[in-house]
C-alpha cells in the first residue's frame, strides 16, 4: 500500500481492477464453453435444429397464404354486395 494515496482511493482502485479481471475471465470461460459445446454437439442435433427452423418458415408461409385467401374472399363478398346495391339503384 502506498502511504501517499488515501485508503479510499486505494480500495476503489483495487476493486475496479478486480472487476475488470473478473470480466475478462468470464469472457474467456464463455468462449471456452462455446467451443466445447460445438465439439460435443453431434451433427444430427445440428441437422434437427436446421430442420425445425425450416419447418417454422414453411408454417409461417402457410399461415400468410391462408390469411391472404381469407382477405380475398372478404373482398369478393364486399364487391358482390356493392354490385347488388348498384343494380337495385339503377332499377329505381
BELNORQUI-V592419 format. One record per backbone hydrogen bond with DSSP energy under -0.5 kcal/mol. NH is the residue of the N-H (numbers start at 1). CO is the residue of the C=O. If there is no record, write none. Layout:
BEGIN
nh=<NH	NH>
co=<CO	CO>
END
This chain:
BEGIN
nh=<10	11	12	13	14	15	16	17	18	19	20	21	22	23	24	25	26	27	28	29	30	31	32	33	34	35	36	37	38	39	40	41	46	47	48	49	50	51	52	53	54	55	56	57	58	59	60	61	62	63	64	65	66	67	68	69	70	71	72	73	74	75	76	77	78	79	80	81	82	83	84	85	86	87	88	89	90	91	92>
co=<6	7	8	9	10	11	12	13	14	15	16	17	18	19	20	21	22	23	24	25	26	27	28	29	30	31	32	33	34	35	36	37	42	43	44	45	46	47	48	49	50	51	52	53	54	55	56	57	58	59	60	61	62	63	64	65	66	67	68	69	70	71	72	73	74	75	76	77	78	79	80	81	82	83	84	85	86	87	88>
END
